[in-house]
Amino acid sequence: MEFYIPAKIYHEDGAVLKHSSEIASLGRKALIITGRSSAVKTGALDDIIKALEDNNTGYILYDKIEENPSVSTIMDAAGIGRSQGADFVIGAGGGSPMDAAKAVALMVQNRDTSEDVLYKPLKLKALPVVEIPTTCGTGSEVTPYAILTRDDIKTKQSISHKIYPVLACIDAKYMENAPVSLVVNTAIDALGHLAESYFNANATGYSRMASIYGMEKWAANRGMVEAGEFTKDNYNQLLFASTLAGMAISHTGTSLPHGLSYYLTYNKGIPHGKAVGIFLPGYLAFMEKNSMPGYKEAVAKMGFKDTMDFAGFIKKCLPDVCITNDDAENMVNEIMQNPKKLLSVPFKTREEDIRDIINYYR
């Protein structure tokens, strides 16, 4: 077994300002990667700028990261970082800016390369990356993954390089003004990470340690996710569960629900967490059908009585998504051509099994 999480994590009130000198010590000029508004509305950007200015560290702001960032956006940001001499990167926001920060850090460091290297199995270094999450879903603050939109193949795909953040600053105050739908969707994304890492061919005792503890923390907040009502303590626990889930998937990767979700996100604009969530009941039913060891215990750890209880929760939290027969067949075909996702499943998976997982929601 192996367990490796090199990111240094601070989870506390005022984390960014308390550890401003450590952030600033990573370089002379930071490239701050954010979306257009979330880092501003949450106050994260103000804290980052103050932390850097208090330590006389320069910075460049790139605030054009869209949801599900594209390769072209990465190259645009990297071009600015290259031309202005950035030597470390700070990602602030949800999974999109945090994933983008890793890819940008790679491309700024390797300034004489083109976007082609993002998806080539090369050994390349990246600039140091700091991650500051403002949602409770992706766990990108500890994972090595950077999932981008690839218009050339019309889907989402993680880059070929593993880029672990060196530092993560987690503060619940950045979630206090988040829309309820965003919190629910991202919380369900974290639940997907926990389930998909536990029910995974690559799972080990170490990865399941993170999964199980994350499930327990997540389960304590199930009622709040269902009701859409949150306190600061709920935000802290959901952030903790999300980070634990990120640790788990760092060692196992995700599985079929994530693989299926990419089609809906790319082709129908369904938010990532929601797109993952609608395939989770079918995936759990597939585990139950195959008598997966530890199935009942894991479902209970997540706070559910059984598969039907889990499915009812998903139906209540996530409004219906129309999946046509053509959509279903396209998803089946995509997954059957994705050996990495198929190999993550603990059992041999056939086309009819994929259809069953999709149809469980429909």
C-alpha positions in Angstrom: 0.0 0.0 0.0 1.0 3.6 -0.5 -0.3 6.9 1.0 1.1 10.2 -0.2 -0.4 13.6 0.4 2.3 16.3 0.2 0.0 19.3 0.5 0.3 21.1 3.8 -3.2 21.9 5.0 -4.4 24.6 7.3 -8.1 24.4 8.1 -9.1 27.2 10.5 -10.6 30.6 10.7 -8.5 33.2 9.0 -6.2 30.6 7.5 -5.0 32.8 4.6 -4.0 35.8 6.7 -2.6 33.7 9.6 -0.2 31.9 7.1 0.4 34.8 4.8 4.2 34.7 5.3 4.3 31.0 4.3 2.2 31.7 1.2 4.5 34.6 0.2 7.6 32.6 0.8 6.8 30.5 -2.2 8.0 33.2 -4.7 8.3 36.8 -5.6 5.2 37.2 -7.8 2.0 35.2 -7.6 -0.4 34.5 -10.4 -3.9 34.5 -8.8 -6.3 32.2 -10.7 -10.0 32.8 -10.0 -13.4 32.9 -11.6 -15.1 36.2 -12.5 -16.9 36.7 -9.2 -16.9 34.0 -6.6 -13.5 34.9 -5.0 -14.6 38.5 -4.8 -18.0 37.7 -3.3 -16.6 35.3 -0.7 -13.9 37.7 0.4 -11.2 35.2 -0.5 -9.6 37.5 -3.0 -9.4 40.3 -0.5 -7.6 38.1 1.9 -5.2 36.8 -0.7 -4.2 40.3 -1.9 -3.8 41.5 1.7 -1.6 38.4 2.5 0.6 39.2 -0.4 0.8 42.9 0.1 1.6 42.6 3.8 4.6 40.5 2.7 5.7 42.8 -0.1 5.0 40.1 -2.7 3.8 41.0 -6.2 0.8 39.5 -7.9 -1.1 39.2 -11.1 -4.8 38.6 -11.2 -6.4 36.3 -13.8 -10.1 36.2 -13.1 -11.5 34.7 -16.4 -11.7 31.0 -15.4 -15.1 29.7 -16.5 -17.0 26.7 -15.1 -15.3 23.6 -16.5 -12.2 25.5 -17.8 -11.1 24.9 -21.3 -7.5 24.2 -22.5 -7.6 27.6 -24.4 -8.3 29.4 -21.1 -5.4 27.7 -19.5 -3.1 28.8 -22.2 -4.4 32.4 -22.1 -3.7 32.5 -18.3 -0.3 30.8 -18.7 0.7 33.3 -21.4 0.1 36.2 -18.9 2.0 34.4 -16.2 4.9 33.8 -18.5 5.1 37.3 -19.8 4.8 38.9 -16.3 7.3 36.6 -14.5 5.0 34.7 -12.1 6.9 32.2 -10.1 4.0 30.6 -8.1 0.3 30.2 -8.5 -2.7 30.7 -6.2 -6.0 29.1 -7.1 -9.1 30.4 -5.3 -12.7 29.2 -5.7 -14.4 25.9 -6.6 -12.9 23.0 -8.5 -12.6 25.0 -11.7 -10.2 27.6 -10.6 -8.3 25.2 -8.4 -7.9 22.7 -11.2 -7.0 25.5 -13.6 -4.3 26.7 -11.2 -2.4 23.4 -11.4 -2.6 23.3 -15.2 -1.5 26.9 -15.5 1.4 26.3 -13.1 2.6 23.5 -15.4 2.4 25.7 -18.5 4.1 28.7 -17.0 7.0 26.6 -15.7 7.4 24.9 -19.1 7.3 28.2 -21.0 8.8 26.8 -24.3 6.0 24.2 -24.7 2.5 24.2 -26.3 -0.8 22.9 -25.0 0.0 19.5 -26.5 2.1 18.6 -23.4 -1.0 18.8 -21.1 -2.1 15.4 -22.3 1.3 13.7 -23.0 2.9 11.3 -20.5 6.0 13.5 -19.9 7.8 14.2 -16.7 7.5 17.9 -16.2 7.8 20.1 -13.1 5.2 22.9 -12.3 5.4 26.1 -10.3 4.3 25.8 -6.6 0.5 26.0 -6.2 -1.5 27.2 -3.2 -5.2 26.3 -3.2 -8.0 28.1 -1.3 -11.4 26.4 -1.7 -14.7 28.3 -1.5 -16.9 25.2 -2.0 -17.1 21.9 -0.3 -16.9 19.4 -3.1 -13.9 18.9 -5.3 -11.1 18.3 -2.8 -8.9 19.9 -5.4 -6.9 21.6 -2.6 -5.2 18.2 -2.0 -5.5 16.2 -5.2 -3.0 16.1 -8.0 -5.7 16.3 -10.7 -6.6 19.1 -13.1 -9.7 18.3 -15.1 -10.2 20.5 -18.2 -12.7 20.8 -21.0 -11.4 19.4 -24.2 -13.3 20.7 -27.2 -11.2 18.6 -29.5 -12.8 15.4 -28.2 -16.0 17.1 -26.7 -15.6 16.0 -23.1 -13.8 16.7 -19.9 -10.5 15.0 -19.0 -7.8 15.3 -16.4 -4.4 16.3 -17.7 -1.7 13.6 -17.8 0.4 15.2 -15.0 0.0 14.9 -11.3 0.4 18.3 -9.7 -0.1 18.4 -6.0 -0.6 21.7 -4.2 2.1 22.6 -1.8 -0.3 24.4 0.5 -4.0 24.5 1.1 -5.8 27.2 3.3 -9.4 26.1 4.2 -11.7 28.6 5.8 -15.5 28.1 6.3 -16.2 31.8 6.1 -15.8 31.7 2.3 -18.9 29.5 2.1 -21.2 31.7 4.2 -22.8 33.5 1.3 -22.7 30.7 -1.2 -26.0 29.8 -3.0 -27.7 26.8 -1.5 -27.8 25.0 -4.8 -24.0 25.4 -5.1 -23.4 24.0 -1.6 -25.8 21.0 -2.2 -24.2 20.2 -5.6 -20.7 20.4 -4.3 -21.5 18.4 -1.2 -22.9 15.7 -3.4 -19.7 15.8 -5.5 -17.8 15.1 -2.3 -20.1 12.2 -1.5 -19.4 10.9 -5.0 -15.7 11.0 -4.3 -16.2 9.1 -1.0 -18.3 6.4 -2.6 -16.3 6.0 -5.8 -13.0 5.8 -3.9 -14.4 3.2 -1.5 -16.0 1.1 -4.2 -12.9 1.1 -6.3 -10.5 -1.6 -7.6 -7.6 0.7 -6.6 -8.8 1.1 -3.0 -6.4 0.2 -0.1 -6.7 0.2 3.6 -5.2 3.7 3.6 -7.5 5.2 1.0 -10.5 3.6 2.7 -9.4 5.1 6.0 -9.9 8.6 4.5 -13.1 7.5 2.7 -14.7 6.0 5.9 -13.9 9.0 8.1 -15.1 11.3 5.4 -18.3 9.4 5.1 -18.9 9.8 8.8 -18.3 13.5 8.7 -20.5 13.9 5.7 -23.3 11.8 7.2 -23.5 14.1 10.2 -24.6 16.8 7.8 -27.0 14.8 5.6 -30.1 16.4 7.0 -28.7 19.9 6.4 -27.8 19.1 2.8 -31.3 17.7 2.3 -32.9 20.8 3.9 -30.6 23.3 2.3 -29.9 25.0 5.6 -26.4 25.4 6.9 -24.5 26.7 9.9 -20.8 27.5 10.0 -20.2 24.2 11.8 -21.9 22.4 8.8 -19.6 24.2 6.4 -16.6 23.2 8.4 -17.6 19.6 8.5 -18.5 19.5 4.8 -15.2 21.1 4.0 -13.4 18.5 6.1 -15.3 15.6 4.4 -14.5 17.1 1.0 -10.8 17.3 1.8 -10.8 13.7 3.1 -12.5 12.7 -0.1 -9.8 14.4 -2.1 -7.2 12.5 -0.2 -9.0 9.2 -1.0 -9.4 9.9 -4.7 -5.8 11.0 -4.9 -5.0 7.3 -4.5 -7.8 5.6 -6.3 -9.2 8.0 -8.9 -12.9 8.3 -9.5 -15.1 5.7 -11.2 -18.2 5.4 -13.4 -20.4 8.2 -12.0 -17.7 10.7 -12.7 -17.0 9.2 -16.1 -20.7 9.4 -17.0 -21.1 12.9 -15.7 -18.7 14.4 -18.2 -21.1 13.8 -21.1 -23.9 15.7 -19.3 -21.7 18.5 -18.2 -20.1 19.0 -21.7 -23.3 18.5 -23.8 -26.1 19.7 -21.5 -24.3 22.2 -19.2 -25.3 20.2 -16.1 -23.2 21.4 -13.1 -20.5 18.8 -12.2 -21.7 17.8 -8.7 -25.3 17.4 -9.9 -24.2 15.4 -13.0 -22.1 13.0 -10.7 -24.9 12.7 -8.2 -27.6 11.3 -10.5 -25.4 8.3 -11.3 -24.5 7.5 -7.7 -27.6 5.4 -6.9 -27.1 3.2 -9.9 -23.5 2.7 -9.1 -24.3 1.7 -5.5 -27.0 -0.6 -6.8 -24.4 -2.2 -9.1 -22.1 -2.8 -6.0 -25.0 -4.3 -4.1 -25.9 -6.6 -7.0 -22.4 -7.9 -7.1 -22.2 -8.4 -3.3 -19.4 -5.9 -2.9 -17.7 -6.6 0.5 -18.4 -3.8 3.0 -21.3 -2.5 0.9 -23.9 -2.3 3.8 -21.4 -0.8 6.2 -20.3 1.9 3.8 -23.8 2.9 2.9 -24.6 3.2 6.6 -21.4 5.3 7.2 -22.7 7.7 4.6 -25.9 8.1 6.6 -28.4 5.9 4.6 -30.4 2.8 5.4 -30.0 1.2 2.0 -29.8 1.9 -1.8 -33.4 3.0 -2.0 -32.9 5.5 0.8 -29.8 6.8 -1.0 -31.8 7.1 -4.3 -34.6 9.0 -2.5 -32.1 11.5 -1.1 -30.6 12.1 -4.6 -34.0 12.6 -6.2 -35.0 15.1 -3.5 -31.8 17.1 -3.7 -31.3 17.1 -7.4 -34.1 18.1 -9.7 -34.7 15.8 -12.7 -32.4 15.8 -15.6 -33.7 14.7 -19.0 -31.5 11.8 -20.3 -32.7 10.7 -23.7 -32.1 7.3 -25.2 -29.5 8.8 -27.5 -27.8 10.4 -24.5 -27.7 7.1 -22.7 -26.2 5.3 -25.7 -23.6 8.0 -26.2 -22.6 7.7 -22.5 -22.4 3.9 -22.8 -20.1 4.2 -25.8 -17.9 6.8 -24.2 -17.4 4.8 -21.0 -16.7 1.6 -22.9 -13.9 3.4 -24.7 -12.5 4.7 -21.3 -10.3 1.9 -20.0 -9.2 3.9 -16.9 -12.8 4.2 -15.6 -13.6 0.6 -16.4 -10.5 -0.7 -14.6 -11.5 1.3 -11.5 -14.6 -0.8 -11.0 -14.1 -3.8 -8.7 -16.1 -6.1 -11.1 -16.1 -6.8 -14.8 -18.4 -4.2 -16.3 -20.4 -4.8 -19.5 -22.5 -2.4 -21.7 -25.7 -3.6 -20.0 -24.3 -2.8 -16.6 -23.6 0.8 -17.7 -27.1 1.1 -19.1 -28.5 -0.2 -15.8 -26.6 2.5 -13.9 -27.9 5.2 -16.1 -31.5 3.8 -16.2 -31.6 3.5 -12.4 -31.9 7.3 -12.3 -34.2 7.6 -15.3 
